[in-house]
Amino acid sequence: MSRDDRRLDPTIIGEVAAPPFVRLPDPLQLFVNRTLRLRALGTGSEIGAYLRFLSELVELQYRIQDGLPDPVRPDPAALARARQHAMPPLDRGGFVADRAFDTTLDALVDAAAGTGAPQSAAEALVRLREADAATRASMVAAVLSYEIPVETLAEHVYVAAALQVQFARLAAGLDPKSLVPVGDGACPCCGGPPVSSMVVGWQGAHNTRFCACALCGTLWHYVRIKCVLCGSTKGIGYQEVEGGGGNIKAETCDACRSYVKVLYQVREADLEPVADDVASLGLDLLLAAGEYRRGGYNPFLLGY
């Protein structure tokens, strides 16, 4: 591993940009792009089998959306209160399954059962299909609170996938102009932590950074060389796998002793926040023995 704990991020920021505060997800395109990226990453990777499994699961996330009921959206008064008090309008802590989510989860389970999933995944699907409403509610709460029992990781992956569809559809219905920052390390839509951040090459936002939410798919602007979790600008460093090419780095923070990956999409346009976070697991494994804890949350890397 190469490391430079004190040197600033070497990518030149030169271009003047006026990035939007948020970019809300397109619920179909989000999962199409992720599927294609996972397929590409699965070729020649040491964890190729898992990446190919995820590509099949993510493909189902966009295929099942046709005909889903509309999710229950926050009413105007709730949206106004959220903005006034700088709170996320999609309250993940108060989430209650509605008909749209129940239909989404059932559709995902049914579709996944027909894909020839590995035995462990197939057994998890059976358990999930047979779970009663209370058990499912408990699993939803576990995913949203990051308190997932190790012995039931497999079924929770499917619950997390259904929640991603639900929250992406909810986020897509928000007015981006109504959203405000809700705190360091928190998605302005659902309050979740970033899975990773990206330095983008978009027109009008070239070389600026956006954090990415693994739950709802929202991207929000966040200044560079600043910890995306605690907001510190001191003791920021960058580490990467030796010979990695500089497109994916871990941004480490000495203040909170954590790291979140930075993907340089400005250099490699196909980088995708969730897919490339999984595919760069080797960077997490190298950092695991060190002084920094993983700060990015990815439901497809449960247990790391």
C-alpha positions in Angstrom: 0.0 0.0 0.0 1.2 3.5 -0.7 0.3 6.2 1.8 0.6 9.9 2.1 -1.0 11.0 5.4 -0.2 14.7 5.2 0.0 15.6 1.5 -3.1 17.2 0.0 -5.1 15.4 -2.7 -2.9 15.8 -5.8 -5.8 16.2 -8.3 -5.7 19.7 -9.6 -8.9 21.7 -8.9 -8.1 24.6 -11.3 -11.4 24.8 -13.1 -14.1 27.1 -11.6 -17.3 25.2 -11.1 -20.8 25.8 -9.7 -22.0 22.4 -8.7 -25.6 21.8 -7.6 -26.1 20.9 -4.0 -27.7 17.6 -4.8 -28.3 15.2 -7.7 -31.3 13.1 -7.1 -31.5 9.5 -8.4 -33.3 8.2 -11.4 -34.5 4.9 -9.9 -34.3 3.0 -13.1 -31.0 4.4 -14.5 -29.4 4.1 -11.0 -29.6 0.3 -11.0 -29.0 -0.1 -14.8 -25.7 1.7 -14.4 -24.8 -0.3 -11.3 -25.6 -3.5 -13.0 -23.4 -2.8 -16.0 -20.5 -1.7 -13.7 -20.8 -4.8 -11.6 -20.7 -7.0 -14.7 -17.6 -5.3 -15.9 -15.9 -5.5 -12.5 -16.7 -9.2 -12.2 -14.4 -10.1 -15.1 -11.0 -11.1 -13.8 -11.6 -10.0 -10.2 -10.6 -12.2 -7.2 -14.1 -11.7 -5.9 -15.7 -12.0 -9.4 -18.2 -14.6 -8.3 -19.7 -12.3 -5.7 -19.6 -9.3 -8.1 -21.5 -11.4 -10.7 -24.1 -12.4 -8.0 -24.5 -8.7 -7.1 -24.9 -7.8 -10.8 -27.8 -10.3 -11.0 -29.4 -8.9 -7.8 -29.1 -5.3 -8.9 -30.5 -6.1 -12.3 -33.6 -7.3 -10.5 -33.8 -4.0 -8.7 -34.6 -2.2 -11.9 -36.6 -5.0 -13.6 -39.1 -5.3 -10.7 -39.9 -1.5 -10.7 -42.5 -1.8 -13.6 -45.9 -1.8 -12.0 -44.9 -1.2 -8.4 -47.4 0.9 -6.3 -46.4 4.4 -5.6 -44.7 4.7 -2.2 -46.2 6.9 0.5 -44.5 10.2 0.3 -44.0 12.8 3.0 -46.8 15.4 3.1 -46.0 19.1 2.4 -46.1 20.0 6.1 -43.5 17.3 6.9 -41.3 18.5 4.1 -41.5 22.1 5.3 -40.6 21.1 8.9 -37.7 19.1 7.6 -36.3 22.0 5.7 -36.9 24.4 8.6 -35.1 22.3 11.1 -32.4 21.0 8.7 -33.6 17.4 8.9 -33.8 14.8 6.2 -37.3 14.7 4.7 -37.1 10.9 4.3 -36.9 9.7 7.9 -35.2 6.4 7.8 -35.4 6.1 11.6 -39.2 6.3 11.4 -39.7 4.2 8.3 -42.8 2.0 8.3 -43.3 -0.5 5.5 -46.2 0.5 3.1 -47.8 -1.4 0.3 -45.1 -0.3 -2.1 -42.3 -1.7 0.0 -44.1 -4.9 0.8 -44.7 -5.4 -2.9 -41.1 -4.5 -3.8 -39.7 -7.0 -1.3 -42.1 -9.8 -2.5 -41.3 -9.1 -6.1 -37.5 -9.1 -5.4 -37.7 -12.4 -3.5 -39.8 -14.0 -6.3 -37.5 -12.8 -9.0 -34.4 -13.8 -7.2 -35.7 -17.3 -6.5 -35.7 -17.9 -10.3 -32.1 -16.8 -10.9 -30.2 -19.9 -9.7 -28.8 -18.2 -6.7 -26.0 -19.9 -4.7 -27.3 -22.4 -2.1 -26.8 -20.0 0.9 -28.7 -17.2 -0.9 -31.4 -19.6 -2.0 -31.9 -20.8 1.6 -32.0 -17.1 2.7 -34.7 -16.5 0.2 -36.8 -19.3 1.6 -36.4 -18.0 5.1 -37.4 -14.5 3.9 -40.4 -15.7 2.0 -41.6 -17.6 5.1 -41.0 -14.7 7.6 -44.0 -13.1 9.2 -44.6 -9.3 9.2 -43.0 -8.8 12.6 -39.8 -10.6 11.5 -39.6 -8.6 8.3 -40.1 -5.4 10.2 -37.3 -6.4 12.5 -35.0 -7.0 9.6 -35.9 -3.7 8.0 -35.0 -2.0 11.3 -31.8 -3.9 11.5 -30.7 -2.8 8.0 -31.6 0.9 8.6 -29.8 0.9 12.0 -26.7 -1.0 10.8 -27.3 -3.7 13.5 -27.5 -6.8 11.4 -26.9 -10.2 13.0 -24.0 -12.1 11.4 -25.9 -15.3 11.2 -28.6 -13.7 9.0 -26.5 -11.6 6.7 -27.7 -13.3 3.5 -31.4 -12.5 4.0 -30.6 -9.0 5.1 -28.9 -8.3 1.8 -32.2 -8.9 0.0 -34.0 -6.6 2.5 -31.4 -3.9 1.9 -31.9 -4.3 -1.8 -35.6 -3.8 -1.5 -35.0 -0.7 0.7 -32.7 0.7 -1.9 -35.5 0.6 -4.5 -38.0 2.1 -2.1 -35.8 5.0 -1.0 -34.5 5.7 -4.5 -38.1 6.1 -5.6 -38.9 8.3 -2.7 -35.8 10.5 -3.2 -36.6 10.9 -6.9 -39.9 12.5 -6.0 -38.4 15.3 -3.9 -37.7 18.8 -5.0 -33.9 19.3 -5.0 -34.3 23.0 -4.4 -36.0 22.2 -1.1 -33.1 20.2 0.3 -30.6 21.6 2.7 -27.5 20.2 4.5 -28.4 18.2 7.5 -24.9 17.6 9.0 -21.6 16.1 8.2 -21.8 12.5 7.2 -25.5 12.6 6.5 -27.5 12.3 3.3 -29.7 15.4 2.9 -32.6 13.1 1.7 -32.6 10.2 4.1 -29.9 11.0 6.7 -27.8 7.9 5.9 -24.0 7.9 5.8 -22.0 8.0 2.5 -20.9 4.8 0.9 -18.1 6.7 -0.8 -17.5 10.0 -2.5 -16.6 10.9 -6.1 -14.6 13.6 -7.7 -16.7 14.1 -10.8 -16.1 15.3 -14.4 -19.6 16.7 -15.0 -20.0 19.8 -17.0 -20.4 22.7 -14.6 -19.1 20.6 -11.7 -15.7 19.4 -13.0 -13.3 18.3 -10.3 -15.8 18.8 -7.5 -16.8 16.1 -5.0 -20.1 14.5 -4.3 -20.9 12.1 -1.5 -23.1 9.1 -2.4 -25.8 7.5 -0.4 -26.0 3.7 -0.6 -29.6 3.7 0.5 -31.5 6.3 -1.6 -28.8 6.9 -4.3 -28.7 10.7 -3.7 -25.4 12.5 -4.5 -24.6 15.6 -2.5 -21.9 18.2 -3.0 -19.2 18.2 -0.3 -15.9 20.2 -0.4 -12.7 18.3 -0.9 -9.9 17.6 1.5 -12.4 17.5 4.4 -13.6 14.5 6.3 -17.0 13.5 5.0 -17.9 12.0 8.3 -16.8 14.5 11.0 -16.1 17.7 8.9 -12.5 18.0 10.0 -10.0 19.6 7.7 -6.9 18.6 9.7 -5.0 15.4 9.4 -6.6 14.4 6.2 -4.5 11.8 4.2 -4.9 9.4 1.3 -4.0 5.8 0.9 -4.3 3.4 -2.0 -3.3 -0.1 -3.1 0.2 -0.2 -4.5 -0.1 0.1 -8.3 -3.8 0.9 -8.1 -3.6 3.7 -10.7 -4.8 6.5 -8.3 -8.5 6.2 -9.3 -9.7 4.9 -5.9 -8.2 6.0 -2.6 -9.1 5.9 1.0 -9.4 9.4 2.5 -8.3 9.0 6.1 -9.1 11.4 9.0 -6.9 11.7 12.1 -9.7 13.5 14.0 -12.3 10.6 13.9 -9.8 7.9 13.0 -11.9 6.7 10.1 -11.8 6.6 6.3 -14.2 6.8 3.3 -13.1 5.9 -0.2 -12.8 8.6 -2.9 -13.5 7.5 -6.5 -11.9 9.7 -9.2 -14.7 9.5 -11.7 -13.1 12.5 -13.4 -10.4 10.1 -14.5 -12.5 7.0 -15.0 -16.1 7.8 -16.0 -17.5 4.3 -15.4 -16.7 4.3 -11.6 -19.9 3.8 -9.6 -20.1 4.5 -5.9 -21.6 1.2 -4.6 -20.1 -1.2 -7.2 -16.6 0.1 -7.0 -16.7 0.2 -3.2 -17.4 -3.5 -3.2 -14.8 -4.3 -6.0 -12.1 -2.4 -4.1 -12.5 -4.6 -1.0 -8.7 -5.2 -1.1 -8.2 -1.6 0.0 -10.4 -2.2 3.0 -8.5 -5.4 3.9 -5.2 -3.6 3.8 -6.5 -0.8 6.0 -8.2 -3.2 8.5 -5.0 -3.9 10.3 -4.2 -0.2 10.7 -5.5 2.6 12.9 -8.5 3.7 10.8 -12.0 2.2 10.8 -14.1 1.9 7.8 -16.7 4.8 7.8 -18.5 4.2 4.5 -21.7 2.0 4.7 -22.4 -0.5 2.0 -25.2 -3.1 2.5 -23.3 -5.3 0.0 -20.2 -5.3 2.3 -22.0 -6.3 5.5 -19.5 -7.6 8.0 -16.6 -5.4 6.8 
